[in-house]
Each structure stands twice: as C-alpha cells, then as structure tokens.
C-alpha cells in the first residue's frame, strides 16, 4: 500500500507544480519524473493503474 500512497502523493505534487510554475519549469519536470518513477514502482509491486487512479463516476449521469 505504501507504493500507492507514494504514487498518489508524487502525482499531487507534480500537479501542484504544473499549476504554480508551468510545465516547462525545471522543478515541475523533476516532480513529473518522480511521479512517473513512483507509478512504475507501484506497477512493479503488482498494483494496477486503477489502484492509483480509482474510476471516476460517469459525469453524464450526474445531474444531467
């Protein structure tokens, strides 16, 4: 489970950096690389992508 938490945290840090600094900023690129590495480690540990990114509800059926 630690791999999943690490991957989610790394993804959130990278997303915040993109929002604050932009995609081309060196720190953003480092955090994106860290997020990719964490996701790869989770995958190698046997976790599926859906463990890291749970399915979102279908937005068509929400209030529409």
Steps between C-alpha positions, in 0.01 A plus 500: 500500500794733552564499125148623434527780755840602363372505142194706591706748703756538222225558245337765718833681549562498126149629426545783749833591344344511153230733630741726685803503270398363162600188314838626381636592845793278610341417837182389327698269273680348798171441681345346188796263474459410868128434445575275203759310703260454792229375264744256340603370842136446593447314172807282562369423849187354339258789535271584211444846358149496643654468847678832449220668303159378617225520242310827494121489486355554156432871482221463245273349762572757770233767494451484128 
